[in-house]
Structures are given as C-alpha cells and as structure tokens.
Amino acid sequence: MSQHNVPFLESFFKSQFASIVATTVDFLTLIGLTELFGVYYLISTACASVAGAVVSFSLGRHWAFKRADKAVWGQAFKYAMASGLILICNVGGMYLFTDILNIPYVYSKVITAIIVGVLISFPLFRYFVYR
C-alpha cells in the first residue's frame, strides 16, 4: 500500500473544504435546474452530483490528497466508480428524506451531503481513489 502524501487530519480537513466547494456547485446546480428549468428534483440531483464530482476530483487530486503524480486515467476511473456509489447514496438520501420523511428537498440535500461526504466520500477518496 502506498504512502499518503498528506497526513490524515490535513487531508480530512482539505477534503471537507473541497467538498464544501463541490457541494456549493452541486447545490446551485440542483436549485437552478429544479427552480429555474423545472427539472424533476431527482434528475436535478443526479446532474448536480456530476457537476460537483468534476470540481471534487480536481481539488482532491491536486490539493487535498496531492496525488497528481499518479496516472490521471486510473484515478479518474476509480473516481468514477466511487462517484457512482456516491450518486446512488445522494439520490437515495434525497428520496428518503424528501419523499419518505417529508423534509423539503433543499434541507434534504444539506443532510444528505453531510452524511455522504463524511461517511462515504472521504474514506473512498483517501483509501481507494487517491491512495
């Protein structure tokens, strides 16, 4: 197993900041597609996750985990696999909180983003994508 270029806590906090930036892109895309263009919120959630993933990959590779020394295509493939799982978790979380628990979709997005970001995204990125 290769050494990490960034210590755990530093990578955790940088990753969380990168997540905030990516989530901002994600959140604005969700609201824009849903409110401005009338796209169904679950489809907007999927599109917004893709937009956030592009930002997250770039920040993770170059800043949070400092693994630009590794082959970009290998990381991109692993990131795509991780993002697929994250996408499913985001859509599932949105459905759970919005349709089942009747929480407004904007609040559902915040709750889902925090849970998925800390418990799923960070471990996948640190130990799978950017190891």
C-alpha positions in Angstrom: 0.0 0.0 0.0 1.4 3.3 -1.0 2.1 6.2 1.4 -0.3 9.1 1.6 1.2 12.4 0.5 -1.0 14.3 3.0 -1.4 13.4 6.7 -4.8 12.1 7.7 -6.2 15.2 9.5 -4.9 17.6 6.9 -6.4 15.5 4.1 -9.6 15.2 6.1 -10.0 19.0 6.5 -8.8 19.8 3.0 -11.1 17.2 1.6 -14.0 18.6 3.6 -13.3 22.1 2.3 -13.1 20.8 -1.2 -16.4 19.1 -0.5 -17.9 22.4 0.5 -16.8 24.0 -2.7 -18.0 21.0 -4.8 -21.2 20.9 -2.8 -21.8 24.6 -3.4 -21.6 23.8 -7.2 -23.8 20.8 -6.6 -26.3 22.7 -4.6 -26.5 25.7 -7.0 -26.9 23.3 -9.9 -29.7 21.4 -8.1 -31.6 24.6 -7.3 -31.0 26.1 -10.7 -32.2 23.0 -12.6 -35.2 22.4 -10.3 -36.4 26.0 -9.8 -35.3 27.8 -13.0 -35.8 25.0 -15.5 -38.5 22.9 -13.8 -36.4 19.6 -13.9 -37.7 16.9 -11.5 -35.6 17.1 -8.3 -34.2 13.6 -8.5 -32.9 14.2 -12.1 -31.5 17.5 -10.9 -29.8 15.7 -8.0 -28.1 13.4 -10.4 -27.0 16.2 -12.7 -25.8 18.3 -9.7 -23.8 15.4 -8.4 -21.9 15.1 -11.7 -21.1 18.8 -11.7 -19.9 18.6 -8.1 -17.8 15.5 -8.9 -15.8 17.3 -11.5 -14.9 20.0 -9.0 -14.2 17.5 -6.3 -11.9 15.3 -8.5 -9.8 18.3 -9.5 -9.5 19.7 -5.9 -8.8 16.2 -4.5 -6.2 15.2 -7.0 -4.2 18.5 -6.9 -4.8 19.9 -3.4 -6.5 17.7 -0.7 -4.6 14.5 -1.4 -1.8 15.8 -3.6 -1.8 12.8 -5.9 -1.3 14.4 -9.3 1.9 12.3 -9.5 -0.4 9.2 -10.2 -1.9 8.4 -13.6 -4.9 10.6 -14.1 -6.9 7.9 -16.0 -6.5 5.4 -13.3 -7.7 7.9 -10.7 -10.5 9.1 -13.0 -11.7 5.5 -13.4 -11.6 4.9 -9.6 -13.2 8.3 -9.0 -16.0 7.4 -11.5 -16.6 4.2 -9.6 -16.7 6.0 -6.3 -18.9 8.7 -7.7 -21.3 6.2 -8.9 -21.7 4.9 -5.4 -21.9 8.4 -4.1 -24.5 9.3 -6.7 -26.7 6.4 -5.6 -26.3 7.4 -1.9 -27.2 11.0 -2.8 -30.3 10.1 -4.7 -31.3 7.5 -2.1 -30.8 10.0 0.7 -32.8 12.7 -1.2 -35.6 10.2 -1.7 -35.5 9.0 1.9 -35.5 12.5 3.4 -37.8 14.2 0.9 -40.4 11.6 -0.1 -40.5 9.3 2.9 -39.7 11.8 5.7 -41.4 14.8 4.0 -38.4 17.1 4.5 -38.2 19.9 1.9 -35.7 18.9 -0.8 -33.3 21.8 0.0 -32.9 20.6 3.6 -32.8 17.0 2.5 -29.8 18.0 0.2 -27.9 19.5 3.2 -28.5 16.5 5.4 -27.6 14.1 2.6 -24.5 16.0 1.6 -23.1 16.0 5.2 -23.8 12.3 5.8 -22.5 11.1 2.4 -19.5 13.5 2.5 -18.1 12.4 5.8 -19.1 8.7 6.0 -18.7 7.7 2.3 -16.9 10.2 0.2 -13.8 10.9 2.3 -12.9 7.2 3.0 -13.5 6.3 -0.6 -11.3 9.1 -1.8 -8.4 8.6 0.7 -8.2 4.9 0.7 -9.4 4.0 -2.8 -9.1 6.8 -5.3 -6.0 8.7 -4.1 -4.1 6.1 -2.2 
